[in-house]
Amino acid sequence: MRSVKFTAMLALAALALSVAAFAKDNKNEGKFTLFDPVQLGSTQLKPGDYKAVWDGSGSDVQVKILQGKNVVATAPAKLVDTSYSQDSVAVGSAGGSKTLDEIDFGGPRKALVFRSTETAQK
């Protein structure tokens, strides 16, 4: 009787851990850091730590950029698969100011592409 209880508890623990791991992998969010001010749409993002949260089905998503609990910017983006295993931020240049072009998330190997030329091509 004792071994049946132990086996049942072990099975429940394994199930709970696998569900938690699955839920973590399916989060539509990622953290990133900016070291310079960049422009995203009409919003200038200052240097600091941010979180990107996206909604949408398929590759077309709507992204909210949060600093702390405050939404500081929103923008459309393409969600694409990447081969990058590290987090990174790609910055471009337009009209003399730096622009946020892409955020790569190495863990889930996904990227949010904001560049209008990339977005139009994908």
C-alpha positions in Angstrom: 0.0 0.0 0.0 2.8 2.3 0.8 4.6 1.7 -2.5 1.3 2.5 -4.4 1.0 5.8 -2.6 4.7 6.6 -3.3 4.3 5.7 -7.0 1.1 7.8 -7.3 2.8 10.8 -5.6 5.9 10.4 -7.9 3.7 10.3 -11.0 1.8 13.4 -9.9 5.1 15.3 -9.2 6.4 14.3 -12.7 3.1 15.5 -14.3 3.2 18.8 -12.4 6.8 19.4 -13.5 6.1 18.6 -17.2 3.0 20.8 -17.2 5.0 23.7 -15.7 7.8 23.2 -18.2 5.3 23.2 -21.1 3.6 26.3 -19.8 6.9 28.1 -19.5 7.9 27.3 -23.1 4.6 28.6 -24.5 4.8 32.1 -23.0 4.6 34.8 -25.6 7.1 37.0 -23.9 10.7 37.7 -23.5 13.1 40.1 -21.7 15.7 42.3 -23.3 18.0 45.2 -22.5 18.7 48.4 -24.4 22.0 50.1 -24.0 21.2 53.1 -26.2 18.0 55.1 -26.9 16.1 53.6 -29.9 13.0 54.5 -31.8 10.1 52.0 -32.2 7.4 53.6 -34.3 6.7 57.0 -32.8 8.1 56.0 -29.3 11.6 56.5 -28.2 12.7 53.8 -25.8 15.4 54.8 -23.3 18.2 52.6 -22.2 17.0 50.0 -19.7 15.4 46.6 -19.1 12.2 45.7 -21.0 9.8 42.9 -21.6 8.1 42.2 -24.9 4.7 40.5 -24.8 3.0 39.5 -28.0 -0.4 38.4 -29.1 -1.6 37.0 -32.4 -1.9 33.9 -34.4 0.7 32.8 -36.9 3.6 35.1 -37.7 1.7 38.4 -37.5 1.7 39.6 -33.9 1.0 42.7 -32.0 3.8 43.5 -29.5 3.6 45.4 -26.2 6.8 46.7 -24.8 6.7 46.9 -21.0 9.1 48.6 -18.6 8.2 47.3 -15.2 4.4 47.0 -15.3 3.9 50.0 -17.7 3.3 49.5 -21.4 5.6 52.0 -23.0 5.1 51.1 -26.7 3.1 48.9 -29.0 3.9 47.8 -32.5 3.1 45.2 -35.1 5.9 42.6 -35.8 6.6 39.3 -37.5 7.3 36.4 -35.2 9.9 34.2 -36.9 11.9 31.1 -36.0 15.7 31.6 -35.7 18.8 29.5 -35.2 20.2 31.9 -32.7 20.8 30.4 -29.2 21.5 33.7 -27.5 19.3 36.8 -26.8 20.1 39.8 -28.8 18.7 43.1 -30.1 19.3 44.4 -33.7 19.4 48.1 -34.0 19.2 50.0 -37.4 19.3 53.6 -38.4 16.6 55.8 -40.0 16.5 59.6 -40.3 19.6 60.0 -38.1 18.2 58.0 -35.1 18.6 54.4 -34.0 15.6 52.1 -34.6 14.7 48.9 -32.9 14.7 46.4 -35.8 14.6 43.0 -34.2 14.6 41.2 -30.8 16.0 37.7 -30.8 15.1 35.3 -27.9 17.6 32.4 -27.8 15.7 30.1 -25.4 12.7 29.6 -27.6 14.7 30.5 -30.8 12.2 33.1 -31.8 12.6 36.6 -33.1 10.3 39.7 -33.3 11.1 41.5 -36.5 10.0 45.2 -36.6 11.9 46.4 -39.7 9.4 47.4 -42.3 11.4 45.9 -45.2 11.7 42.5 -43.3 8.1 42.6 -42.3 7.0 43.2 -45.9 9.1 40.3 -47.1 8.1 37.6 -44.7 
